[in-house]
Amino acid sequence: MKWLQSLLGGRGSKPAPAPAAVATMKKEGANVYVLRISGRLSKATTDRIQAVAAQEIERGTKDLKVLVILSGFEGWGPGGDWGDIDFFMRYGDDIARIAAVGEARWKDPMMIFFLAGRRRSEVRFFLPDQEPQARAWLAS
């Protein structure tokens, strides 16, 4: 009977772990990148995203504009050095703007994550129905 309770989410069952993040990055235009993130973001995934951005910057791409779309985002995973700001210190000035699109509950955590107010680049947060405005802001 415990297996049935567990299956149905009854007493004694543990909550299912949040799914691992799925992150895709696509270049749209000369210096605009769209990053889509769902699930729970791991430090390893973040490091891979930053490595791709670093390669683009080192190839000569300047004033990057990044659109981050959070769809089914479940926050940040445990472990890893989330206080590591090496990427920010080395490449932060090469990123002109960051627009994040997601549920309202992620606004403050995302602004902190992107070090809004602590970097040269502008960072703004938009709700899911405001993606067109986010894209227009990036393009301006």
Backbone as CSV, one residue per row, in Angstrom:
resi,resn,N_x,N_y,N_z,CA_x,CA_y,CA_z,C_x,C_y,C_z
1,MET,0.807,-1.195,0.000,0.000,0.000,0.000,0.857,1.270,0.000
2,LYS,2.072,1.193,0.583,2.948,2.358,0.596,3.292,2.798,-0.819
3,TRP,3.454,1.842,-1.713,3.789,2.197,-3.091,2.674,3.028,-3.718
4,LEU,1.420,2.733,-3.367,0.296,3.474,-3.915,0.263,4.890,-3.335
5,GLN,0.498,5.007,-2.024,0.535,6.330,-1.405,1.653,7.164,-2.021
6,SER,2.791,6.524,-2.225,3.915,7.228,-2.814,3.588,7.695,-4.228
7,LEU,2.962,6.819,-4.994,2.592,7.136,-6.366,1.599,8.290,-6.424
8,LEU,0.671,8.304,-5.486,-0.370,9.327,-5.477,0.027,10.564,-4.668
9,GLY,1.211,10.529,-4.080,1.667,11.689,-3.325,1.094,11.746,-1.928
10,GLY,0.724,10.629,-1.386,0.136,10.596,-0.049,1.172,10.681,1.034
11,ARG,0.721,10.432,2.284,1.609,10.498,3.439,2.841,9.640,3.251
12,GLY,3.929,10.106,3.792,5.151,9.323,3.770,5.934,9.411,2.474
13,SER,5.381,10.022,1.491,6.124,10.114,0.232,7.004,11.353,0.250
14,LYS,8.131,11.251,-0.409,9.030,12.386,-0.523,8.640,13.165,-1.771
15,PRO,8.769,14.486,-1.710,8.470,15.255,-2.915,9.472,14.904,-4.011
16,ALA,8.979,14.905,-5.209,9.855,14.605,-6.345,10.882,15.714,-6.487
17,PRO,12.126,15.359,-6.777,13.129,16.405,-6.963,12.807,17.228,-8.207
18,ALA,13.191,18.486,-8.159,12.974,19.351,-9.317,13.820,18.833,-10.473
19,PRO,13.297,18.916,-11.685,14.064,18.422,-12.830,15.326,19.252,-13.052
20,ALA,16.341,18.574,-13.542,17.584,19.280,-13.877,17.284,20.290,-14.977
21,ALA,18.062,21.326,-14.991,17.835,22.395,-15.963,18.096,21.934,-17.383
22,VAL,17.290,22.447,-18.252,17.537,22.341,-19.682,17.812,23.775,-20.118
23,ALA,18.978,24.004,-20.648,19.354,25.345,-21.073,19.836,25.296,-22.516
24,THR,19.265,26.156,-23.326,19.703,26.255,-24.716,20.055,27.712,-25.001
25,MET,21.080,27.908,-25.808,21.482,29.254,-26.182,21.488,29.337,-27.703
26,LYS,20.881,30.386,-28.209,20.792,30.576,-29.647,21.178,32.014,-29.978
27,LYS,21.987,32.149,-31.003,22.384,33.477,-31.456,21.314,34.024,-32.382
28,GLU,20.880,35.254,-32.105,19.892,35.933,-32.949,20.462,37.294,-33.302
29,GLY,21.063,37.413,-34.439,21.668,38.676,-34.830,23.137,38.711,-34.445
30,ALA,23.759,39.847,-34.725,25.201,39.983,-34.534,25.637,39.843,-33.082
31,ASN,24.869,40.374,-32.161,25.309,40.354,-30.771,24.186,40.032,-29.779
32,VAL,23.095,39.448,-30.267,21.962,39.098,-29.405,21.905,37.582,-29.237
33,TYR,21.820,37.171,-27.981,21.736,35.749,-27.650,20.490,35.505,-26.828
34,VAL,19.788,34.412,-27.141,18.603,34.024,-26.391,18.944,32.759,-25.619
35,LEU,18.780,32.840,-24.328,19.050,31.734,-23.428,17.726,31.303,-22.820
36,ARG,17.347,30.051,-23.062,16.112,29.501,-22.499,16.476,28.518,-21.401
37,ILE,15.875,28.718,-20.223,16.186,27.863,-19.079,14.896,27.331,-18.479
38,SER,14.876,26.013,-18.264,13.765,25.387,-17.540,14.370,24.430,-16.516
39,GLY,13.586,24.077,-15.505,14.067,23.172,-14.468,14.925,23.894,-13.449
40,ARG,15.736,23.125,-12.720,16.609,23.666,-11.669,18.009,23.855,-12.248
41,LEU,18.481,25.087,-12.206,19.765,25.440,-12.804,20.919,24.983,-11.915
42,SER,21.823,24.219,-12.493,23.001,23.752,-11.749,24.171,24.694,-12.020
43,LYS,25.139,24.660,-11.144,26.345,25.469,-11.333,27.100,24.992,-12.570
44,ALA,27.106,23.681,-12.815,27.794,23.142,-13.997,27.175,23.682,-15.286
45,THR,25.850,23.761,-15.344,25.172,24.308,-16.518,25.499,25.791,-16.664
46,THR,25.499,26.498,-15.560,25.851,27.922,-15.587,27.269,28.111,-16.111
47,ASP,28.185,27.276,-15.661,29.570,27.363,-16.130,29.670,27.122,-17.632
48,ARG,28.890,26.174,-18.147,28.908,25.903,-19.599,28.363,27.101,-20.379
49,ILE,27.305,27.713,-19.881,26.732,28.893,-20.542,27.761,30.019,-20.559
50,GLN,28.417,30.233,-19.432,29.416,31.286,-19.352,30.603,31.003,-20.261
51,ALA,30.964,29.742,-20.422,32.078,29.380,-21.313,31.745,29.732,-22.758
52,VAL,30.508,29.488,-23.182,30.088,29.841,-24.541,30.132,31.358,-24.717
53,ALA,29.616,32.083,-23.730,29.633,33.549,-23.805,31.069,34.060,-23.852
54,ALA,31.945,33.486,-23.050,33.353,33.898,-23.034,33.998,33.683,-24.397
55,GLN,33.701,32.558,-25.045,34.252,32.288,-26.381,33.808,33.352,-27.375
56,GLU,32.540,33.714,-27.323,32.024,34.732,-28.244,32.705,36.069,-28.010
57,ILE,32.864,36.436,-26.764,33.509,37.707,-26.432,34.962,37.686,-26.894
58,GLU,35.646,36.581,-26.649,37.053,36.476,-27.048,37.228,36.461,-28.560
59,ARG,36.192,36.067,-29.299,36.230,36.105,-30.771,35.998,37.517,-31.291
60,GLY,35.659,38.435,-30.393,35.489,39.819,-30.821,34.076,40.359,-30.707
61,THR,33.128,39.546,-30.311,31.767,40.044,-30.148,31.737,40.970,-28.937
62,LYS,31.289,42.186,-29.144,31.221,43.174,-28.064,29.777,43.606,-27.857
63,ASP,29.544,44.184,-26.729,28.212,44.691,-26.380,27.127,43.634,-26.563
64,LEU,27.391,42.467,-25.993,26.398,41.388,-26.052,25.088,41.825,-25.425
65,LYS,24.030,41.358,-25.987,22.693,41.569,-25.431,22.105,40.178,-25.240
66,VAL,21.641,39.918,-24.028,21.186,38.578,-23.674,19.733,38.618,-23.234
67,LEU,18.932,37.778,-23.869,17.541,37.582,-23.478,17.458,36.228,-22.796
68,VAL,17.104,36.231,-21.519,16.978,35.006,-20.743,15.491,34.728,-20.565
69,ILE,15.043,33.586,-21.086,13.634,33.214,-20.975,13.522,32.047,-20.001
70,LEU,12.816,32.294,-18.907,12.618,31.281,-17.874,11.252,30.653,-18.091
71,SER,11.248,29.382,-18.435,9.998,28.676,-18.684,10.025,27.373,-17.894
72,GLY,9.196,27.281,-16.873,9.251,26.112,-16.004,10.493,26.131,-15.131
73,PHE,11.020,27.311,-14.890,12.231,27.475,-14.086,11.931,27.124,-12.636
74,GLU,12.841,26.368,-12.019,12.639,25.914,-10.633,13.720,26.416,-9.690
75,GLY,14.500,27.398,-10.110,15.513,27.964,-9.233,16.888,27.358,-9.452
76,TRP,17.731,27.520,-8.447,19.121,27.111,-8.519,19.341,25.849,-7.706
77,GLY,20.158,24.974,-8.233,20.450,23.713,-7.568,21.457,23.875,-6.439
78,PRO,21.519,22.876,-5.598,22.471,22.908,-4.497,23.892,22.635,-4.988
79,GLY,24.856,22.964,-4.163,26.245,22.672,-4.499,26.829,23.691,-5.442
80,GLY,28.106,23.629,-5.598,28.796,24.554,-6.483,29.047,25.875,-5.792
81,ASP,29.963,26.638,-6.338,30.315,27.932,-5.778,29.491,29.011,-6.457
82,TRP,28.292,29.249,-5.958,27.408,30.242,-6.554,27.909,31.673,-6.303
83,GLY,28.882,31.834,-5.430,29.455,33.153,-5.183,30.610,33.487,-6.122
84,ASP,30.912,32.586,-7.052,31.997,32.777,-8.006,31.616,33.886,-8.994
85,ILE,32.353,34.983,-8.975,32.040,36.092,-9.886,33.177,36.333,-10.895
86,ASP,33.985,35.312,-11.126,35.100,35.451,-12.069,34.622,35.868,-13.461
87,PHE,33.562,35.235,-13.953,33.043,35.578,-15.282,32.632,37.046,-15.309
88,PHE,31.909,37.473,-14.299,31.464,38.859,-14.208,32.655,39.824,-14.213
89,MET,33.668,39.507,-13.430,34.828,40.389,-13.336,35.592,40.465,-14.654
90,ARG,35.665,39.358,-15.355,36.449,39.317,-16.593,35.672,39.826,-17.808
91,TYR,34.381,39.475,-17.891,33.624,39.757,-19.112,32.420,40.675,-18.908
92,GLY,32.157,41.082,-17.700,30.960,41.871,-17.398,30.801,43.121,-18.251
93,ASP,31.911,43.801,-18.538,31.828,45.035,-19.324,31.549,44.788,-20.803
94,ASP,31.637,43.543,-21.245,31.354,43.209,-22.647,29.888,42.869,-22.879
95,ILE,29.108,42.874,-21.827,27.669,42.590,-21.927,26.934,43.905,-21.741
96,ALA,26.219,44.335,-22.784,25.554,45.640,-22.760,24.228,45.598,-22.013
97,ARG,23.436,44.559,-22.259,22.107,44.473,-21.645,21.724,43.026,-21.399
98,ILE,20.960,42.835,-20.329,20.383,41.531,-20.027,18.912,41.750,-19.736
99,ALA,18.063,41.051,-20.467,16.618,41.068,-20.213,16.212,39.667,-19.793
100,ALA,15.597,39.550,-18.641,15.106,38.256,-18.168,13.586,38.277,-18.241
101,VAL,13.022,37.185,-18.731,11.568,37.052,-18.863,11.143,35.840,-18.056
102,GLY,10.251,36.051,-17.100,9.802,34.926,-16.279,8.704,35.329,-15.315
103,GLU,8.328,34.382,-14.489,7.290,34.617,-13.483,7.768,35.677,-12.495
104,ALA,6.834,36.452,-11.966,7.156,37.553,-11.064,7.980,37.102,-9.859
105,ARG,7.763,35.876,-9.396,8.486,35.412,-8.209,9.992,35.314,-8.432
106,TRP,10.433,35.303,-9.697,11.860,35.197,-9.994,12.532,36.549,-10.214
107,LYS,11.758,37.636,-10.145,12.347,38.954,-10.429,13.511,39.279,-9.495
108,ASP,13.284,39.319,-8.200,14.353,39.700,-7.275,15.525,38.720,-7.310
109,PRO,15.271,37.399,-7.264,16.410,36.483,-7.346,17.225,36.636,-8.632
110,MET,16.568,36.883,-9.753,17.286,37.055,-11.019,18.086,38.350,-11.023
111,MET,17.534,39.406,-10.478,18.265,40.674,-10.435,19.526,40.521,-9.577
112,ILE,19.426,39.763,-8.495,20.599,39.494,-7.663,21.582,38.610,-8.422
113,PHE,21.070,37.549,-9.054,21.916,36.613,-9.792,22.734,37.324,-10.874
114,PHE,22.101,38.277,-11.564,22.783,39.006,-12.633,23.526,40.240,-12.124
115,LEU,23.595,40.403,-10.810,24.312,41.505,-10.186,23.843,42.864,-10.695
116,ALA,22.527,42.997,-10.867,21.953,44.265,-11.323,22.351,45.366,-10.354
117,GLY,22.754,46.482,-10.901,23.193,47.603,-10.096,24.667,47.532,-9.713
118,ARG,25.297,46.402,-9.976,26.716,46.223,-9.660,27.550,46.054,-10.926
119,ARG,26.912,46.206,-12.051,27.623,46.021,-13.318,27.313,47.194,-14.235
120,ARG,28.136,47.362,-15.239,27.939,48.435,-16.208,26.667,48.220,-17.012
121,SER,26.399,46.966,-17.355,25.250,46.668,-18.207,23.930,46.836,-17.471
122,GLU,22.932,47.176,-18.256,21.584,47.284,-17.711,20.963,45.893,-17.621
123,VAL,20.198,45.684,-16.570,19.480,44.429,-16.384,18.032,44.783,-16.084
124,ARG,17.116,44.179,-16.830,15.690,44.404,-16.589,14.957,43.072,-16.580
125,PHE,13.866,43.050,-15.849,13.048,41.845,-15.735,11.675,42.117,-16.338
126,PHE,11.176,41.150,-17.098,9.882,41.263,-17.759,9.042,40.030,-17.445
127,LEU,7.749,40.210,-17.375,6.834,39.084,-17.167,6.664,38.313,-18.477
128,PRO,6.194,37.057,-18.409,6.099,36.229,-19.624,5.342,36.874,-20.779
129,ASP,4.280,37.628,-20.492,3.524,38.248,-21.586,4.213,39.511,-22.123
130,GLN,5.370,39.852,-21.566,6.104,41.043,-21.992,7.363,40.702,-22.805
131,GLU,7.429,39.476,-23.319,8.603,39.108,-24.108,8.830,40.045,-25.288
132,PRO,7.767,40.462,-26.020,8.015,41.412,-27.117,8.652,42.722,-26.632
133,GLN,8.237,43.216,-25.460,8.825,44.431,-24.907,10.288,44.190,-24.515
134,ALA,10.585,42.998,-23.992,11.962,42.666,-23.637,12.847,42.667,-24.876
135,ARG,12.343,42.080,-25.952,13.107,42.052,-27.199,13.304,43.467,-27.749
136,ALA,12.267,44.290,-27.671,12.375,45.664,-28.168,13.373,46.455,-27.337
137,TRP,13.357,46.250,-26.021,14.301,46.948,-25.145,15.739,46.534,-25.476
138,LEU,15.959,45.254,-25.715,17.301,44.795,-26.077,17.763,45.427,-27.380
139,ALA,16.851,45.570,-28.311,17.198,46.084,-29.635,17.429,47.596,-29.630
140,SER,16.922,48.283,-28.619,17.038,49.754,-28.595,18.428,50.223,-28.221
